[in-house]
Amino acid sequence: MTLFDNDRQQEAADDALPGLERIARVTTPLLNIRSGPSASFDKVADPLKQDMRVKILDQDASWTKVRFSTEGWVSSKYLSKL
C-alpha cells in the first residue's frame, strides 16, 4: 500500500483534524531525501532507512515533503501512511 492508496478521502479526513500529525513509514531499504519534488533535485541528507517514521509536511503529485532530522522531499511510492 502506498501513501496515495486512499487518495482524496483520507486527505480530506486529515485536513479536518488540523492538530493531528500525519506520519508515514519508509518501506524501502534506503530512500533519498531531496531539496525538491523530483529526482533532479540535490540530496539534502543521508538516505532514510527502512521502517523509519517521518512526519508528512506537504505533498506534490508523487512526491511528499517530510521531516525526520531534516526536511526534504521523498518519492511517495516508498512511504506507507500510518
N, C-alpha and C positions, 0 to 999 in steps of 0.2 A: 504494500500500500504506500502511495506517495502522498506528499503534502496536499496535492490538488484533487485527490480522490473524492472528497466530499464537496468540493467546489464551492459555489457561492452560498449554499445554505449554511455551511459551517462558518464561513467568513462573516455572514450576517449575524449569526449567533454570537461569535466572538466580539463583534463590534457593539452588540447590545450590552455587553458587560465591560465597560471601559477600564475598570481597575484590574481585570483579570489578565495575568501574564500568559502569553502564548509560548509554549515550549515545544521543541522538537528534538528528536534523537537522530544522530548521524548513523546511516545504515551502510556505509561503505568503509573499507579499511582506512583510507586516507582521503580527505576532502579538502581541496584547496579553497582558501578564503581570499577573495579578491576585492579590489578597491571599487569595482562597479559591476553591474549585472551582465557580464559577458566574459567568456574565456580570454578575450583580448585584453582585459584589464590586468594590471600588475597584481601579483600575490602580495598580501599585506602581512602575513604571519605564517608560521609553520602550519602544515595541514592539520585539520581537526581529525581526531581518531574515532573509529567506530564506537558507537554507544555513548559518545559524549552528548550531554544535553546542552542545548543552546536556546537563548531567548530570541524569538522572532520579533523583528522590528518593523519590517516592511516587505512587500512583495512586488515583483515586476515581471510579468509573464512567467517564464520558467525559472526565475531566479528569486532568492529570498535573502533579505538583509538580516543578519543575525549578530548577536553579541555573545562572546564567550569571554576571553581575556581581552579581546579587541573587537571592533566592529568591522564587518565586511560582508560581501555577497558570496553566496554559495548556490550551486545548482540545486533546485528544489527536488529533483528526482532522487536525490540521496538523503532526503530527510523524511522522517515519519513523525507526524504531529502527535503529541501526547495529550 
